Amino acid sequence: MTTNLVNHASKKRDRKKLLCTVAIILIAIVVFVAFDVRLSVSTYMVDARQITGNIGIAYVSDLHSCNYGTGQKTLIDAVHDLNPDLVMLGGDIFDDVLPDENTEQFLAGIAESYPCYYVTGNHEYWSGSERFSEQMSILQKYGITVLSGECNTVSVNGEHINICGIDDPDAFDVSDRHVRVIEQLECVNTDSENNFYTVLLAHRPEFFDLYSEYGFDLVLCGHAHGGQWRIPEILNGLYAPGQGWFPEYAGGMYTQSSTTMIVSRGLARESTRIPRIFNRPELLLIEIK
């Protein structure tokens, strides 16, 4: 009888140890997944009546001069693996705190291989006028096309598309910021008055209502960092600058009237004051066809 009691107690202890071990493993897995900041790639397919073939765009947003391996090899290789026709840079590629070295290494690694188009984000302006000028010089050095309230018509795979871009609102004084943004939208809208497919690069997604009024086919944004904290399938972002708590446009694809907007969750890692949770940095491939 005593032996049976001892064996029963021993089995009970073993079960508890097993349950504790399983619980610890599960918690470790959840923590790893939640705080995983390895680079991810997301692909979006966009239908376009004006396009008969296929155009691939690698979209890079909110790099914030973060480190992606020696010489930025991880990020550069990821772009090359996508084999895009164009690379579009959606603002906050530079940071106002971290040095510009990582961003310059990334640009050096892609600029010779692809036509690259860039618009500013708020952090470029937060860098101050002197450093901002240095950042623009880096872009010029590598032949990156900076779009500042203007539109270029380009030929890609025998297709013609308009690539337009506007400055981040922080380029302007607070007193006339909204007016200046509208002026730039009016300007690029006039520049793209043809029947070609039109892409707008604009750092901030919170102005989607305004963008859609101008009938752009595709708008590419960033800025929201995926809402920083996410719960997959439940919460698509906790907080985003310019949108506040539970942002509507934290990351993903959105449609309004004839306009599609795609918001990147961005590539910021060590530059963020708050860690990303269930929110891996992402590089986008957008296939227009």
N, C-alpha and C positions, 0 to 999 in steps of 0.2 A: 504493500500500500504506500509506504513512504517513498519507495523507488518511483512509483507511478506519479506521485505528486511532484517529485523532483524533476522527472522527465517533462511533465506538463508545464512546470514553471520555466524550464529551460527552453521548450518550444515557444512559449509565450514571449520570452526575452528575444529569441531569434527572430520571431515575426516582427517585433517592435524594431529591432535593428534593421531588418530588411525594409520595413516601411520608411524608417528614417533615412536610410540610404537612398531609396527611390525618390523620396521627397527632396532630398538635397540635390540629387541629379537633375530632377525636373526643374527645381528653382534655378540651378546653375544654367540649364538650357534656356529658360525664359529670360534670365538676366543677360546671357550672351546675345540672344536674338534681339532683345529690347535695345541694347546699347551697341549693336553691331553697326559700325560706321565704314564698312568696306564699300567700295564703289559698286553701284548697281546700274543696270541699263534697262530703260523702259522704252518700248516701241509703240508708236501710235500710227494708225493708218487713217489717212484723210482722203476722202473722195473729192475729185475736182473735175467739173464738166469741161473746163478749159484745157485739161492736161490729158493727152492721149497715151503718153508713156508713163514713166516713173521717175520721180525726183526724190532723192534721199537727202535729208538735212540732219546733221548732228547739231543738237542744241545744247549749249553750255551756258549755265547761269549760276551766279552767286558762288564763284570759286573762292572769292575772298583771299586769294593768295595762299590757300592752304596747300599742304604738302601731300603729294601723291607719289611718293617714292623718289629715289635718286634721279634727278633730272626730270621729274614729273613723268617718269616712264609708265607708271600704271595708267594714268589718264591718257597720255599720248597714244599708248598701245590700244587702249579701248576705243579711241576715236578711229584709229587706223583699221581696227577690226570691223567697224561699221561700214567702212568704205563709202563714205557719203559723197555726194556731189558738191555740197556746200557745208560750211560750218558757220553757225550763227551764235553770237556771243551776246547774251541778254542782260548785261549790266552786273555791277558788283563783281567783276572779274578781278579787279584790284581791291585792296582793303585799305582802310584808313589807319590801321594799327600795324598789321603784319607787313614786313618788307615786300617789295615788288618782285623779288628774285624768282619765286616759284611761278608767278604768273608769266614773267618774261620767258622762263624756260619752257613753259607749256606752249606759248605762242611761237617760239622758235621751232618747236617740234612739229607744228601743224601747218604753219603759214605757207611753206613752200609746196605743200601737197594739195591744198584746197583753197578756193576763194573763201575769204573770211569776212564777215560783216558784224559790226559791233555797235551797240548803243550803251550809253552810260547808265549807271545805277546811282543810288544816293551816296554810297560809300566813296565813290571816286570824288564827289564834291566835298564830302566831309574830310578828305585828305588835305584840303587847303589848296590855294591857287598855285603855289609853286610846285607842290608834288603832283597836282593834277596835270600841270603842263608836262612834267616828266613822264607821267603815265601816257599821255597822248603822244609824246615823242616815241615811246616804246612801240605803240601801235603803228605809228608811221614807219618806224624802222623795219617792221616786218610786213609792211604792205597791207595792213588790215584796213578795210574800208569802214570809216566811222560815219554813221548816219545820224545827222543832227537836224531833224525836221526836214528830211529830204528823202527822195525815192530814186532808186536805180532800176532800170529795166535791163535784165540780163538774159542770155540764152543758155539753157541747160539741157543737154541731151536733145537738142533740136526744138525745145519748148521755150517760149518766152514767159518770164514771170517778173512781176514788180516786187522789189525788196525795199521796204520803207522802214524808217526808224525815227523815233522821237526821243528827246532828252528826258532824263528823269526830272520830275518837277522840282527837285532841290537845286536845279540849275538856275532857277528864277527866284526873285524876291517873293516873299510870302504874300505881299499885297496884290500882286498881279499874276500869281502862279497859275490859277485856273485859266485865266485869259490867254496866257502864253502857251499853255498846253493845247488849248483849242486852236490857236493860231498855227501851231506846228501840225496838228491834225488836218486843218484846212489846207495847208501847204502840200502835205504828202498826198492828200486826197486829190488835189488838182494835178499833181505830178503823175498820178496813176490813172488818169481818166482815159483808159483804153479798155479793151476787152481781155487783157491778160490777167492771169491769176495773181492776186496781190497778198503779200505777206507783210504784216506790220510787226516790227520789233519794238516792244514797249516794256520797260522793266516792271511796272506795277499793274497787277491784275485787278485791283479794286475799282479801276475805271472802265470795266468791261461794258457797262451800259453806254458809256460815251463812245468807246471804240466801235461798238456795233451800229451806232447811228450812222457811221460813215461807210458801212458796207464792206469792210475789209473781209477777204475770204478767210484768212487765218491770222490770228494774233498769237505771238509767243511772248510769254511773261515769266517772271521769277519772283524774287523779293520775299515771298511768304515763307520760305524755308520749310514747306510742308506743314506749317503750323507747329513745328518743333516737336511736339509730342503727339503721337497718333495711336489709335487702337484699330488695327486693320478690320475693315468691314463694319466698324461701329463709329469711330471718331476720326474724321479726316482732317485733323489738326486742332490743337488747343488754342493757340494764339498766333496771330500774324501781325506784323507792323502795318499800319494803315487800315487794318480791318478789325483789330481787337480780338476778343474772345470768340472761339468757335467760328473761324473765318469761313466764308462761303467759297472762296477761291484759294484753297491752300495748296492744291496740287491735283493735276488730272486734266481731263478734257471737258469743256463746257460749250454749249451752243445757245446762241440767241439770234433770232431772225436768221439771216443768211451767214452769220459770222461764227466761226469756231475759234475758241481760245484754248490754248494748251499752256498749263502752268507747271513749270519745273519745280521740283522740291529742292533743287540746288545742290551744290557740292561743298558747302561750308562745313568744316569739321572743327578744328582746333580754334577757329576764330569766334565761335559762338559762346556766349556767356552761359547759356543754358544747354545742357546736353540734348542731343537728338534721341528720342525714344521711339522704337518701332518705326524708324524714319531714316532709312539708309540714304546717303547721298546718291544722287542719280544723274546720269548722263542720258539724254534723250536721242532716240532716232525717230524722225518723223518721215514717213513715206507718203508722198502726195501722188495720187494716181487717179 
